[in-house]
Amino acid sequence: MRDKENSGTTSMSDNNLTDSEEQVKTTWEPDYDQSSPGARHFHNEVNELYPHESADRHLGALLTDLGERNLYDAAAQCNRCGYCETSCPTYMLTGRETISARGRNQFVRMLVEGQARDPVAATESLSTCLLCGACSSACYAKVPTPDIVLEGRRALTGYGEGFFARAAVGTLLNAPRLFAFWLKLAYLAKMTGLPRLAARMGLYDFIGMPGLAEAESAIEHTPLRFASEILRRDQELKPQGKRQANWAYFAACGPNFVFTEIALATVRVLKKNCGDGVFTDNLCCGLMAHNYGRLGDAREFARRNIARYEELKAGLGEFPVIADCSSCAAFMKSYEQLFTGDEEWRPRARAFAAAVKDILEFIPPEKAGRAAPAALAQAGRVTYHDSCRAAHGQGLRAEPRAVLRKLAGEQYRELPESDWCCGGAGAFAFTQPEISRAVLDRKLRNIASVQADTVVVGATSCLAQINAGLREAYPSARAVHYSVFLDEVTREDGQQ
């Protein structure tokens, strides 16, 4: 058996560990002979994380850089070296082993083995993960910590079974027009000012949902016409009568329902720089269901989107599917992982995933056009924030920078710690507001250090989070989506 002492970075709070943290730090190896024939499949024989009857709520296998692995083997790839810890935002803020990447991997491993003395402590460890993937980027073995954490969360009692999770995902899947109707009613209510009044009166705290106040204040836009409704009426985007398409636009939920200007800007940029294309008229990609415990629903979202892609492909031939939210693009590129045990859907998911492109990677610098001097002057000093699922999830770092440097020229400033998470992470800002704010503060200080006027981002949760922070701490700057920036600075004076 290996030495049980940590072989890498030492926790910053080793002298003041809780019982759970001490257990995670020192209990590294299972109490069985790893050389035995049954050791490799230990989790199948003595899986304490979740019973077999709940297996449909979990992934059959994880697709890692070292090949296809079951949950236990994926977590066991972590050798506790500690390289991930200086890249993990929650560990760097607290110095606590249980909320570091290797601590979370170890907790899941111990839960599978049945060794955790206090499984309830896993709730804090797993729920505070940003799922940013910075740890996987730093890891030599590329241990898929975000996927391992999500598997652990899906085993928590009641996870994904709350009323709002079931209602939102179910309506979005089976009655998307009804979902849009209810969302418009919520936007109309916001326009009256009643939600803000409720927040000031503490009503959200009273009903035990303080995150709703954060969510309401983070969203400034209240569109009453969604992007999908507008794009369906665009005759140039209809597939009927076309024999080929250079691209197909996939409307992710953020650009569709909240930031409609992003979707419309993306389509304008694609038309101008890449020729003729179509609108996929898609459903949600399924990321929300995947991340919040509704894995069966996530698979159904994926199946319907894959079938829609295949339908278009039959008439238009090969084409890339363009998404303008990096979180959604990264998830769709991982569709195959949803169907590892499904011989029918796995190859279809793999083909769809291969067609997905993030807008950040799709337009090369030579096709990006030229910046209009007046628009560029208005943009001021430009910097770029690496959205987590672009940099860590897809490896997209150089591509957007090449375009931004070409357009902004000497006005471009490289952002320190550009791939440090902003703390948005989907609903994380609402469920873990204290940690989210601390992570955001570090991002805001870095933005201020380069005196940026415009912060370009690639994901809608980053857009909402950073703009909320800038309004409060640095109001002379604004965050803008990559597509909107390209559309604004390359548009000639007076062009619509």
Secondary structure, DSSP 8 states (H G I E B T S, - for coil): ----S-SS---TTGGG--HHHHHHHH--S-SS-TTSTTGGGHHHHS--SS-GGGGGGS-S-EEETTEEE-HHHHHHT-----TTGGG-HHHHHH--GGGSHHHHHHHHHHHHHT--S-TTHHHHHHHT-----HHHHH-TT---HHHHHHHHHHTSTTTT-SHHHHHHHHHHHH-HHHHHHHHHHHHHHHHHTHHHHHHHTTHHHHTT-THHHHHHHH-----SS-HHHHHHT-GGG--TT-S--S-EEE--HIIIII-HHHHHHHHHHHHHHH---EE------SHHHHHTT-HHHHHHHHHHHHHHHHHHHHHH-S--EEES-HHHHHHHHTGGGGGTT-TTHHHHHHHHHHHEEEHHHHS-GGGS----HHHHHHH-SEEE---HHHHHHH--SHHHHHHHHHHHGGGEE--TTTTS--S-TTTHHHHSHHHHHHHHHHHHHHHHHTT-SEEEESSHHHHHHHHHHHHHH-TT-EEEEHHHHHHHHHS-TT--
